[in-house]
Amino acid sequence: MQRLLNMFREVLPALLCGGLLFGGTARAADEPSVPYVPTPQAVVERMLAMAKVTAQDYLIDLGSGDGRIVVTAAKKYGTRGFGVDLNPVRISEANDNARKMGVTDKVAFYQRNLFETDLSNATVITMYLLPRINLQLRPQLLELKPGTRLVSHDFDMGDWKADASVRMEAGDKFSGAGGDSDVYFWVVPAKVVGGWRSQFPVSGKPQTYEFSLEQKYQVVSGSARVNGRSVKIENAKLRGAELAFSFTAEVNGAPVKHEFSGRVDGGRITGQVALSGSRLTARVEWIAERA
Ligand SMILES: C[S@@+](CC[C@H](N)C(=O)[O-])C[C@H]1O[C@@H](n2cnc3c(N)ncnc32)[C@H](O)[C@@H]1O
């Protein structure tokens, strides 16, 4: 039974992508691109817990079905937000749910195409779509405010690896047939690729640093140029707008470990550098600007 269900989970996207479930014909522009399969309540709870939603968040569920994700977030955490779905029956069910749970002051549901929905106010976006739809959405999601959290039920984002993921058993999946559910979580990374320049005092003498950063989604690497020498950046971590990295470089004739942490805000990074060497331990303010 479990094998059959897992096969179903793997085969469904392929059938849908190939248009077989739609009789192989092209879909009308406003026909749902994903069938209605509700997320089991235990998985909804896990999705919201992974995103650590709070009353300060604004959550958007793309393809909101009966509204359970948006309504649960509002009821349990006081989160505001909305859901969009192309199917008017789902919108009506979602509004009924919101009324029953007493959260109509926090949530709304719109009959709208998810691809035509303004996502810019979201701090959290949830989805239970299909691999192909996730990939279609990916460029738009990567343009959202750094730090926006994304949670997807069952389907990943191709080579944009999740920051966290979990597999769980969901007894009430597929109308009670049961099955495994995967939950994937990402934080939209800031754009840091390119050249940056910074100057700060080390042992009272101003030092110039030039950074050259490479980036694939949240994975960052690169080098720094200090006193005419290039060193490899190590332990780079980018989570939303928070960037950290380190390296050891010779300064004033002695090796000094540099541990940078800062917040990226467009063309500027602001933070601190911890410096440690045989003749020096210090923490200094650090500002980098695009070179
Ligand atoms: C798999 S269900 C998920 C429902 C809900 N988010 C949940 O997790 O329980 C996908 C939903 O997306 C809706 N949908 C499909 N394509 C859509 C589109 N292009 N725009 C808006 N909604 C869409 C479907 O009508 C369906 O209700």
PDBQT file of the ligand as one rigid body, heavy atoms in Angstrom, charges set to zero:
ROOT
HETATM    1  C1  LIG A 301      -2.572  20.842  -3.880  1.00  0.00    +0.000 C 
HETATM    2  S1  LIG A 301      -3.827  22.039  -3.562  1.00  0.00    +0.000 S 
HETATM    3  C2  LIG A 301      -3.213  22.811  -2.070  1.00  0.00    +0.000 C 
HETATM    4  C3  LIG A 301      -4.281  23.468  -1.246  1.00  0.00    +0.000 C 
HETATM    5  C4  LIG A 301      -3.778  24.120   0.052  1.00  0.00    +0.000 C 
HETATM    6  N1  LIG A 301      -2.684  25.040  -0.167  1.00  0.00    +0.000 N 
HETATM    7  C5  LIG A 301      -3.315  23.066   1.007  1.00  0.00    +0.000 C 
HETATM    8  O1  LIG A 301      -2.093  22.914   1.152  1.00  0.00    +0.000 OA
HETATM    9  O2  LIG A 301      -4.171  22.384   1.604  1.00  0.00    +0.000 OA
HETATM   10  C6  LIG A 301      -3.458  23.245  -4.837  1.00  0.00    +0.000 C 
HETATM   11  C7  LIG A 301      -4.507  24.341  -4.976  1.00  0.00    +0.000 C 
HETATM   12  O3  LIG A 301      -4.001  25.292  -5.910  1.00  0.00    +0.000 OA
HETATM   13  C8  LIG A 301      -5.070  25.784  -6.702  1.00  0.00    +0.000 C 
HETATM   14  N2  LIG A 301      -4.458  26.301  -7.944  1.00  0.00    +0.000 N 
HETATM   15  C9  LIG A 301      -3.923  25.586  -8.947  1.00  0.00    +0.000 A 
HETATM   16  N3  LIG A 301      -3.387  26.383  -9.889  1.00  0.00    +0.000 NA
HETATM   17  C10 LIG A 301      -3.585  27.659  -9.464  1.00  0.00    +0.000 A 
HETATM   18  C11 LIG A 301      -3.245  28.927  -9.979  1.00  0.00    +0.000 A 
HETATM   19  N4  LIG A 301      -2.596  29.050 -11.136  1.00  0.00    +0.000 N 
HETATM   20  N5  LIG A 301      -3.567  30.014  -9.256  1.00  0.00    +0.000 NA
HETATM   21  C12 LIG A 301      -4.229  29.899  -8.067  1.00  0.00    +0.000 A 
HETATM   22  N6  LIG A 301      -4.586  28.706  -7.529  1.00  0.00    +0.000 NA
HETATM   23  C13 LIG A 301      -4.270  27.596  -8.210  1.00  0.00    +0.000 A 
HETATM   24  C14 LIG A 301      -5.984  24.602  -6.890  1.00  0.00    +0.000 C 
HETATM   25  O4  LIG A 301      -7.300  25.018  -7.190  1.00  0.00    +0.000 OA
HETATM   26  C15 LIG A 301      -5.858  23.893  -5.535  1.00  0.00    +0.000 C 
HETATM   27  O5  LIG A 301      -6.872  24.322  -4.646  1.00  0.00    +0.000 OA
ENDROOT
TORSDOF 0
